[in-house]
Every structure is written in structure tokens, then in C-alpha cells.
Amino acid sequence: MKRVAAIAMVIGAVGCTAAPAYRRPPVPMPDAWRLPVETTGSLGDAAWWDVLHDPALQELIRSALDANTDVRLAAARVLQAEAQLGITRANQLPDVSATASAGRQRTPTRTATGSGTLGTTAAAFSNASLGANVSYIVDFWGQYRQATQAARATLLATRAAQTNVVITIISTVAQAYFQLRALDAQLEVTQRTLATLQESQRLTDVLFRGGIRSELDVRQAEGAVEVAQANVPVLQREIAIQENFLSQLAGRVPGDVRRGSAIGDQVVPPEVPAGVPSHLLQRRPDVLQAEQQLIAAYANVGVARAQLFPQLALTASGGVQSTALADLLSGPTAVYSLLANLAAPLYAGGRLRANVRLAQAQREEALISYEAAVLQALRDASNGLVSYQRTREELSAEQALIATNQRAFELSTLRYRGGVGTFLEVLDTERQLFNAELSAAQTQGAVLIALAQLYQALGGGWNAPATP
């Protein structure tokens, strides 16, 4: 039996294969990015805790990587793919089973006696056997080898998908946190402006009672205060909703979220190295996932083609058998059988060839998906670079506008108190300053959100998704 199994495995190992050879398909790849950026090294090579420095944000990310449901689902899918690979790989090996039996049978018989009458006697028989069965399908056309390769590629694709989920969660938590801190900054600006307007209202009311200012100034001051007051609950509502979103990402029940650095104190790198575009093929997990799915599709074509050819099955059984249990392992009690079976498909209603066409169409779909993943990766990275650079330029212009509006507000206030200007001038400059500060707070959040998006687009965290 050992010789038969060994010969069969050798035949399968040296057999032909019906699978097409896989080669990475050529894809369009630019030599450089649209914007002039540093290509020595890449932001995507840095660990996430070296890019996102806020301690409160790091705590949220660690919680999300540990308890987020999407992360846990991705890990469960990897375990399933590992088990499926083990099941598929087992088809390449022989099936071996052992058998053992023991029994005793008593059969009554009627016999003639010397007096001419019939008597009854009983005959008892014992039987015992011990053996083993081996069956093996020779993988001459590589059907099971290709199925194993497809399962292995599917496992690698699933692991890449898990990494992609981890990177996405890191980026999503960071973006949600920066959005929260931007809302906090807008609420702070609104409350500070409200306090200033309330002071202006109090001063205007005093001047009105002294007969220096008109009632119109008082009503304009009251209207400005009411507008600012109306913005406070709006921002508080958005803050609570954002906190609930962050809590869900971190795998927690809705509740308050601990804050770290203010939006203006977050660490922002002045320049972001992006590496060369072709590095995305090795760094982006979604591209790696698409390529492994393409490899699996190539292997499945081989599986479908192999089903068109004859299949050779070998079976062997052997053991010992005796009518007495004591003689089971002694004497000439050995029994064995060998059987080779060759089965070739003759007619299946076109099912087998249709299965080949299906596998080929699925391979074409996987090829297109791979090309789409590469183009999407290039688009994401290019968009991230443009967004980060232009948003920082926008923030610089808005900060200059704040300084200008602050000076205009101070001058209009001095003119009003000196009896030269009108209160409408004061309100107009205050409104412009208020809008400029709100816009700058939003843009500060947008710069940090663009940084998190760019980090994800460059495949950031792929080599260090765990916590420090």
C-alpha cells in the first residue's frame, strides 16, 4: 500500500497542468506626481502613531483597532480563509482510514440420528479482521494543485482586505476626531464672539439711556446677539453627533469623547514625501487584494480545464482476517486488494466547457478590477496631495484675513465710541471677523483631515497596523 500511494503521488507531482501561467498585467503608471513633491521615502511608510501625535486620538485609534466591529469581522474572515485553504489542500493527499471488526455467529442445523429421527445441533463461527483503506485521485492535470493555489491567493487577498480595513479605520477615526476638534474651535469662536456682542449690547443700551445713541443701535445689537446665540445649539448638536460617531468607531456606547490638543496646536508636517507612484502597487492593500484575487481567478481557470480530462483514482486496502481472534496476527491471515479506476467525461450537456468559459470570464473581471484598483490608488494619492497642499495655502490666506478683519473691527469700535462711526459699521466688521474665524477653524480641520486622507491614500499603516 505504501508503494502504491508513493507511486501515485509521484505521478501527480510530475503531471501536466491545465492552468494558464500568471504574470502581473501591465498597468498605466505615471513617472511622477502632478505636483512637485519629495519622492525619497513616503509618508505611507511611517507608523500611524508617528503621524497622528494627539494622545487622545491615539487612545481612540487603539480602542477602535481592538473593539471596532469592522476590524473584528475582517479578522474572522481571515480565519475562515485559513480554514478553507486547509480543506482545499487536503484534496491533494490520500484518504486513509482504518477498519476493525470482530464477531461471532451461531447457526442451528437439523441432522438425522441413528434411530431415524431428526436432531438439532448448532454451529458457531468467529470472525475478526483488522485493516486499512487508502484512496487517492492522481492530480495528473493539476486540478487540486490549482485549487490549492486559488485558496492560498484568496487567503492572501483576505489578509490584504483585513489590512485595508485597519488602515481605513485609522484614517476614519482621525478624520472624525479632527472634525470634532474643528467643531469645538467653531463653538469657542462663537461663544467668544457672543460675549463680545453682549458687551457691545450693554454699552449701546447705556448710551441709549443717556440719549447719546438711538434705539436703532440697541435693536441692531440685540439682533446680532440673537444670531450668535442661535449658532451655539447648532454647533452643540453637531458636536454631540460627532462624539457618538467616534464612540461607535471605537466600539463604545455613545458618550463624551476625551479631547487632546486644540485644532490649532495639532502637529502638521510642512512637506509630505509621497514616494514614487509605482510604490503604491506594493503598499496599497486594496491593490494587493485585487492582484491576489486575479491570481486566484487564473488558478480557477486551470481547475475548470482539468475537469475536461480523464481522472485516475487509485484505491488499496489491506489487513488481516481470521476466524479466531487469537490467530489474527499470526499465520497466513493477510488480505489485500488494489484497484485503479480511470474515468473520462464523455457527455455532460456542455456543463464542463461552460464552466471553463465562466472561469475565464471571472478572470477577465478580476483583471479589470485590478486595473481599476491601480487607477483608483493613483487618483486617491494625487487627490490627497493636491488637497493637503491647497488647503494649507487656503488656511494661510484665511489667517491673514483674520488679522485684517481684527484690525478693522478695532478701528470701527474706536470710531463708534468716539461718536464718528455708526454701530452698523461695528456690527459689519464684527460679522466679517466672526465669519473669518469660523472659516479658519473649519479649514484647520480640513488640513488635518486632508493629512489623514493622504496618509490612507499612500497606504499608510500597512506595515505597522498594530498599536505601539
C-alpha positions as CSV (number, residue, x, y, z in Angstrom):
1,M,0.0,0.0,0.0
2,K,2.8,2.4,0.8
3,R,4.4,1.7,-2.6
4,V,1.1,2.3,-4.4
5,A,0.5,5.6,-2.6
6,A,4.1,6.8,-3.2
7,I,3.8,6.0,-6.9
8,A,0.5,7.8,-7.2
9,M,1.8,10.9,-5.5
10,V,4.9,10.9,-7.8
11,I,2.7,10.7,-10.8
12,G,0.6,13.6,-9.6
13,A,3.6,15.7,-8.8
14,V,5.1,15.3,-12.3
15,G,1.8,15.6,-14.1
16,C,0.7,18.2,-16.5
17,T,-1.1,21.4,-15.6
18,A,-4.1,22.9,-17.4
19,A,-3.7,26.3,-15.7
20,P,-2.5,29.4,-17.6
21,A,0.7,31.0,-16.2
22,Y,0.1,34.2,-14.2
23,R,2.1,37.3,-15.0
24,R,1.3,40.6,-13.5
25,P,-0.5,42.6,-16.1
26,P,0.9,45.9,-17.3
27,V,-1.0,48.9,-16.0
28,P,-0.6,52.6,-16.8
29,M,1.8,54.2,-14.3
30,P,3.0,57.8,-14.3
31,D,6.6,58.6,-13.7
32,A,5.9,61.4,-11.2
33,W,3.0,63.1,-9.4
34,R,1.1,66.1,-10.7
35,L,2.5,68.3,-8.0
36,P,6.3,68.5,-7.3
37,V,6.7,66.6,-4.1
38,E,9.5,64.7,-2.3
39,T,9.8,61.2,-3.6
40,T,12.6,60.0,-1.3
41,G,10.7,57.9,1.2
42,S,6.9,58.2,1.8
43,L,4.5,59.2,4.4
44,G,2.9,55.8,3.9
45,D,6.0,54.1,5.4
46,A,5.5,55.8,8.8
47,A,3.6,54.1,11.6
48,W,0.3,55.8,12.4
49,W,1.4,57.0,15.8
50,D,4.3,58.8,14.2
51,V,1.9,60.8,12.0
52,L,-1.0,61.3,14.4
53,H,0.5,62.7,17.6
54,D,-2.5,63.7,19.6
55,P,-2.6,61.4,22.7
56,A,-6.4,61.4,22.9
57,L,-6.6,60.5,19.2
58,Q,-4.1,57.7,19.7
59,E,-6.3,56.3,22.5
60,L,-9.3,56.3,20.3
61,I,-7.4,54.6,17.5
62,R,-6.2,51.9,19.8
63,S,-9.7,51.3,21.1
64,A,-11.0,51.1,17.5
65,L,-8.4,48.6,16.5
66,D,-9.3,46.4,19.4
67,A,-13.1,46.7,19.5
68,N,-14.4,48.1,16.2
69,T,-16.8,45.6,14.6
70,D,-15.4,46.0,11.1
71,V,-11.9,45.1,12.4
72,R,-13.3,42.1,14.2
73,L,-15.3,40.9,11.1
74,A,-12.1,41.2,8.9
75,A,-10.2,39.1,11.4
76,A,-13.0,36.4,11.4
77,R,-12.9,36.3,7.6
78,V,-9.1,35.7,7.7
79,L,-9.7,32.7,10.0
80,Q,-12.3,31.4,7.5
81,A,-9.9,31.7,4.6
82,E,-7.2,29.9,6.5
83,A,-9.6,27.0,7.3
84,Q,-10.7,26.9,3.6
85,L,-7.1,26.6,2.5
86,G,-6.6,23.6,4.8
87,I,-9.7,22.0,3.4
88,T,-8.7,22.5,-0.2
89,R,-5.1,21.5,0.3
90,A,-6.3,18.2,1.9
91,N,-7.6,17.1,-1.5
92,Q,-4.0,16.7,-2.7
93,L,-3.4,14.0,-0.2
94,P,-4.6,10.4,0.0
95,D,-7.5,9.5,2.2
96,V,-6.5,6.8,4.7
97,S,-8.9,5.0,7.0
98,A,-8.6,2.1,9.4
99,T,-11.2,-0.7,10.0
100,A,-11.5,-3.3,12.7
101,S,-14.3,-5.8,13.3
102,A,-14.9,-8.8,15.5
103,G,-18.0,-11.1,15.6
104,R,-19.4,-14.5,16.4
105,Q,-22.3,-16.2,14.7
106,R,-24.3,-19.2,15.8
107,T,-26.3,-21.2,13.2
108,P,-28.7,-24.1,14.2
109,T,-28.9,-27.1,11.9
110,R,-31.1,-30.3,11.8
111,T,-29.4,-33.6,11.4
112,A,-30.6,-37.3,11.2
113,T,-29.8,-39.6,14.1
114,G,-29.1,-43.4,14.1
115,S,-32.8,-44.1,15.1
116,G,-34.1,-42.4,12.1
117,T,-35.2,-39.3,13.9
118,L,-34.1,-35.7,13.3
119,G,-32.0,-33.9,15.8
120,T,-30.9,-30.2,16.2
121,T,-27.3,-29.1,16.5
122,A,-25.7,-25.7,16.5
123,A,-22.6,-24.5,14.7
124,A,-20.7,-21.4,16.0
125,F,-18.3,-19.3,13.9
126,S,-16.0,-16.5,14.9
127,N,-14.6,-13.8,12.6
128,A,-12.1,-11.0,13.2
129,S,-10.4,-8.5,10.8
130,L,-8.1,-5.6,11.0
131,G,-7.2,-3.5,8.0
132,A,-6.7,-0.1,6.3
133,N,-8.0,1.6,3.2
134,V,-6.2,4.1,1.1
135,S,-7.8,6.1,-1.8
136,Y,-6.1,8.7,-3.9
137,I,-7.1,10.6,-7.0
138,V,-4.0,11.3,-9.1
139,D,-3.8,15.0,-9.7
140,F,-2.3,14.5,-13.1
141,W,-3.8,17.7,-14.6
142,G,-3.2,19.9,-11.6
143,Q,-6.8,20.3,-10.6
144,Y,-6.2,20.1,-6.9
145,R,-2.9,21.9,-7.0
146,Q,-4.6,24.8,-8.8
147,A,-7.5,24.8,-6.4
148,T,-5.0,25.0,-3.5
149,Q,-3.2,27.9,-5.2
150,A,-6.6,29.7,-5.6
151,A,-7.4,29.1,-2.0
152,R,-3.9,30.4,-1.0
153,A,-4.4,33.5,-3.1
154,T,-7.8,34.0,-1.6
155,L,-6.3,33.8,1.9
156,L,-3.7,36.5,0.9
157,A,-6.4,38.6,-0.6
158,T,-8.4,38.3,2.6
159,R,-5.4,39.3,4.7
160,A,-4.9,42.3,2.5
161,A,-8.6,43.2,2.9
162,Q,-8.1,43.0,6.7
163,T,-5.1,45.4,6.4
164,N,-7.2,47.7,4.3
165,V,-10.0,47.7,7.0
166,V,-7.4,48.6,9.6
167,I,-6.0,51.4,7.6
168,T,-9.5,52.7,6.8
169,I,-10.4,52.6,10.5
170,I,-7.3,54.5,11.5
171,S,-8.0,57.2,8.9
172,T,-11.7,57.4,9.6
173,V,-11.1,57.8,13.4
174,A,-8.5,60.5,12.7
175,Q,-10.8,62.4,10.3
176,A,-13.8,62.2,12.7
177,Y,-11.6,63.4,15.6
178,F,-10.2,66.3,13.6
179,Q,-13.8,67.2,12.6
180,L,-14.8,67.2,16.2
181,R,-11.9,69.5,17.2
182,A,-12.8,71.8,14.4
183,L,-16.4,72.0,15.7
184,D,-15.0,72.7,19.2
185,A,-13.0,75.5,17.7
186,Q,-16.0,76.9,15.9
187,L,-18.1,76.7,19.2
188,E,-15.3,78.5,21.0
189,V,-15.2,81.3,18.4
190,T,-19.0,81.6,18.5
191,Q,-19.1,81.9,22.3
192,R,-16.2,84.4,22.3
193,T,-18.0,86.5,19.7
194,L,-21.2,86.2,21.6
195,A,-19.5,87.6,24.7
196,T,-18.2,90.5,22.7
197,L,-21.6,91.2,21.2
198,Q,-23.3,91.1,24.6
199,E,-20.7,93.6,25.9
200,S,-21.5,95.8,22.9
201,Q,-25.2,95.4,23.5
202,R,-24.7,96.5,27.1
203,L,-22.7,99.6,26.1
204,T,-25.2,100.5,23.4
205,D,-28.0,100.3,25.9
206,V,-26.2,102.6,28.3
207,L,-25.5,105.1,25.6
208,F,-29.2,104.9,24.5
209,R,-30.4,105.6,28.0
210,G,-28.0,108.6,28.2
211,G,-29.5,109.9,25.0
212,I,-26.3,109.5,23.0
213,R,-27.4,106.7,20.7
214,S,-30.7,105.8,19.1
215,E,-33.0,102.9,19.7
216,L,-31.9,101.5,16.3
217,D,-28.4,100.8,17.6
218,V,-29.9,98.9,20.5
219,R,-32.1,96.8,18.3
220,Q,-29.2,96.1,15.9
221,A,-27.1,95.0,18.9
222,E,-29.8,92.7,20.1
223,G,-30.2,91.1,16.7
224,A,-26.5,90.4,16.5
225,V,-26.6,88.7,19.9
226,E,-29.6,86.6,18.9
227,V,-27.9,85.4,15.7
228,A,-24.8,84.4,17.6
229,Q,-26.9,82.7,20.3
230,A,-28.7,80.7,17.6
231,N,-25.4,79.3,16.4
232,V,-24.5,77.8,19.8
233,P,-27.1,75.0,20.0
234,V,-26.5,74.1,16.3
235,L,-22.8,73.5,17.0
236,Q,-23.5,71.7,20.2
237,R,-25.8,69.4,18.3
238,E,-23.2,68.7,15.7
239,I,-20.6,68.1,18.4
240,A,-22.8,65.5,20.1
241,I,-23.5,63.7,16.9
242,Q,-19.7,63.6,16.1
243,E,-19.0,62.3,19.5
244,N,-21.5,59.5,19.0
245,F,-19.9,58.6,15.7
246,L,-16.4,58.5,17.3
247,S,-17.8,56.3,20.1
248,Q,-19.2,53.8,17.6
249,L,-15.9,53.7,15.7
250,A,-14.1,53.0,19.0
251,G,-16.5,50.2,19.8
252,R,-18.1,52.1,22.7
253,V,-21.6,53.2,23.5
254,P,-22.5,56.8,22.7
255,G,-20.9,59.2,25.1
256,D,-18.4,62.0,25.7
257,V,-15.1,61.9,23.9
258,R,-11.9,63.0,25.7
259,R,-10.1,65.8,23.9
260,G,-6.4,66.3,23.4
261,S,-4.6,69.2,21.6
262,A,-6.7,72.0,20.2
263,I,-7.1,72.2,16.5
264,G,-4.5,74.9,16.1
265,D,-2.0,73.0,18.2
266,Q,-2.0,69.8,16.1
267,V,1.3,68.8,14.5
268,V,1.2,69.3,10.7
269,P,4.2,68.4,8.6
270,P,5.2,71.3,6.3
271,E,6.0,68.9,3.4
272,V,4.8,65.4,2.8
273,P,7.0,62.9,1.0
274,A,4.9,60.7,-1.3
275,G,7.4,58.3,-2.8
276,V,7.2,57.3,-6.4
277,P,3.8,56.3,-7.9
278,S,4.8,52.7,-8.6
279,H,5.3,52.0,-4.9
280,L,1.6,52.1,-4.4
281,L,1.4,48.6,-6.1
282,Q,3.3,47.2,-3.1
283,R,1.9,49.5,-0.4
284,R,-1.8,49.8,-1.0
285,P,-3.6,46.8,0.5
286,D,-6.6,47.2,-1.8
287,V,-4.3,46.8,-4.8
288,L,-2.6,43.8,-3.3
289,Q,-6.0,42.3,-2.6
290,A,-7.1,42.8,-6.2
291,E,-3.9,41.2,-7.5
292,Q,-4.4,38.1,-5.3
293,Q,-8.0,37.8,-6.5
294,L,-6.6,37.9,-10.0
295,I,-4.1,35.1,-9.2
296,A,-7.0,33.1,-7.7
297,A,-9.0,33.6,-10.9
298,Y,-6.1,32.4,-13.0
299,A,-5.9,29.2,-10.9
300,N,-9.6,28.6,-11.1
301,V,-9.4,28.5,-14.9
302,G,-6.9,25.7,-14.5
303,V,-9.3,23.9,-12.2
304,A,-12.1,24.2,-14.7
305,R,-9.9,23.0,-17.6
306,A,-8.7,20.0,-15.7
307,Q,-12.3,18.7,-15.3
308,L,-12.3,18.1,-19.1
309,F,-9.7,15.4,-18.9
310,P,-9.7,11.8,-17.5
311,Q,-9.3,11.3,-13.8
312,L,-7.3,8.4,-12.4
313,A,-8.4,7.1,-9.0
314,L,-6.3,4.5,-7.0
315,T,-7.6,2.6,-4.1
316,A,-5.9,0.0,-2.0
317,S,-7.0,-2.0,1.1
318,G,-5.2,-4.5,3.2
319,G,-5.2,-6.1,6.6
320,V,-5.5,-9.4,8.3
321,Q,-8.6,-11.6,8.8
322,S,-9.1,-14.8,10.8
323,T,-11.9,-17.0,12.2
324,A,-10.1,-16.9,15.6
325,L,-9.2,-13.7,17.4
326,A,-6.1,-15.4,18.8
327,D,-4.8,-16.2,15.3
328,L,-5.5,-12.7,13.9
329,L,-1.9,-11.6,13.9
330,S,-0.3,-15.0,13.2
331,G,-0.4,-17.4,10.3
332,P,-1.4,-16.7,6.7
333,T,-4.2,-14.2,7.5
334,A,-3.2,-11.3,5.3
335,V,-5.6,-10.0,2.7
336,Y,-5.3,-7.1,0.3
337,S,-6.8,-5.6,-2.8
338,L,-5.6,-3.0,-5.4
339,L,-7.8,-1.1,-7.8
340,A,-7.2,1.5,-10.4
341,N,-10.1,3.4,-11.9
342,L,-9.9,5.7,-15.0
343,A,-13.0,7.9,-15.6
344,A,-13.2,10.2,-18.6
345,P,-16.1,12.7,-19.2
346,L,-17.9,11.9,-22.4
347,Y,-21.1,14.0,-22.2
348,A,-22.3,16.4,-19.6
349,G,-24.6,18.6,-21.6
350,G,-21.9,21.3,-22.2
351,R,-21.6,21.9,-18.4
352,L,-17.9,21.4,-18.2
353,R,-17.0,23.7,-21.1
354,A,-19.4,26.3,-19.9
355,N,-17.6,26.1,-16.5
356,V,-14.4,26.9,-18.3
357,R,-16.0,29.9,-20.1
358,L,-17.3,31.0,-16.7
359,A,-13.9,30.8,-15.1
360,Q,-12.3,32.7,-18.0
361,A,-15.0,35.4,-17.7
362,Q,-14.3,35.7,-14.0
363,R,-10.6,36.0,-14.7
364,E,-11.3,38.9,-17.1
365,E,-13.5,40.5,-14.4
366,A,-10.7,40.2,-11.9
367,L,-8.2,41.7,-14.4
368,I,-10.4,44.7,-14.9
369,S,-10.9,45.0,-11.1
370,Y,-7.1,45.0,-10.7
371,E,-6.7,47.8,-13.2
372,A,-9.4,49.8,-11.6
373,A,-7.8,49.4,-8.2
374,V,-4.5,50.7,-9.5
375,L,-6.1,53.7,-11.2
376,Q,-8.2,54.4,-8.0
377,A,-5.0,54.3,-5.9
378,L,-3.3,56.8,-8.2
379,R,-6.3,59.0,-8.1
380,D,-6.6,58.9,-4.3
381,A,-2.9,59.7,-3.8
382,S,-3.0,62.6,-6.3
383,N,-6.2,64.0,-4.8
384,G,-4.7,63.7,-1.4
385,L,-1.5,65.6,-2.3
386,V,-3.5,68.4,-4.0
387,S,-6.0,68.7,-1.2
388,Y,-3.3,68.8,1.5
389,Q,-1.2,71.4,-0.3
390,R,-4.0,73.7,-1.5
391,T,-5.9,73.5,1.9
392,R,-2.8,74.7,3.7
393,E,-2.5,77.6,1.3
394,E,-6.2,78.4,1.9
395,L,-5.6,78.4,5.7
396,S,-2.6,80.8,5.3
397,A,-4.8,83.2,3.4
398,E,-7.6,83.0,5.9
399,Q,-5.3,83.6,8.8
400,A,-4.1,86.8,7.0
401,L,-7.8,87.8,6.5
402,I,-8.4,87.3,10.3
403,A,-5.6,89.8,11.1
404,T,-7.1,92.3,8.6
405,N,-10.6,91.9,10.0
406,Q,-9.4,92.1,13.6
407,R,-7.8,95.5,12.8
408,A,-10.9,96.7,11.0
409,F,-13.1,95.7,14.0
410,E,-10.8,97.6,16.4
411,L,-10.9,100.7,14.3
412,S,-14.7,100.7,13.8
413,T,-15.1,100.2,17.6
414,L,-12.9,103.2,18.3
415,R,-14.8,105.3,15.7
416,Y,-18.1,104.3,17.3
417,R,-17.1,105.1,20.8
418,G,-15.7,108.4,19.6
419,G,-19.0,109.3,18.1
420,V,-17.7,109.3,14.5
421,G,-18.8,105.9,13.2
422,T,-22.1,104.1,13.3
423,F,-22.9,101.0,15.1
424,L,-23.7,99.3,11.8
425,E,-20.0,99.6,10.9
426,V,-19.1,97.9,14.2
427,L,-21.6,95.1,13.5
428,D,-20.4,94.7,9.9
429,T,-16.7,94.4,10.9
430,E,-17.6,92.1,13.8
431,R,-19.6,89.8,11.4
432,Q,-16.7,89.7,8.9
433,L,-14.2,88.8,11.7
434,F,-16.6,86.2,13.1
435,N,-17.0,84.6,9.7
436,A,-13.3,84.6,9.0
437,E,-12.5,82.9,12.3
438,L,-15.2,80.3,11.7
439,S,-13.9,79.6,8.3
440,A,-10.3,79.4,9.6
441,A,-11.4,76.9,12.2
442,Q,-13.1,74.8,9.5
443,T,-10.0,75.0,7.3
444,Q,-7.7,74.0,10.1
445,G,-9.8,70.8,10.5
446,A,-9.8,70.4,6.7
447,V,-5.9,70.5,6.7
448,L,-5.7,67.7,9.3
449,I,-8.5,65.7,7.5
450,A,-6.6,66.0,4.3
451,L,-3.4,64.8,6.0
452,A,-5.3,61.7,7.3
453,Q,-6.8,61.1,3.9
454,L,-3.4,61.4,2.2
455,Y,-1.9,59.0,4.7
456,Q,-4.5,56.4,3.8
457,A,-4.2,57.1,0.1
458,L,-0.4,56.4,0.3
459,G,-1.1,53.1,2.0
460,G,-0.1,54.4,5.4
461,G,0.0,52.0,8.3
462,W,0.2,48.9,6.0
463,N,3.5,47.7,7.7
464,A,2.6,48.7,11.3
465,P,-1.2,48.5,11.8
466,A,-0.8,47.4,15.5
467,T,-0.5,49.7,18.4
468,P,2.9,50.8,19.7
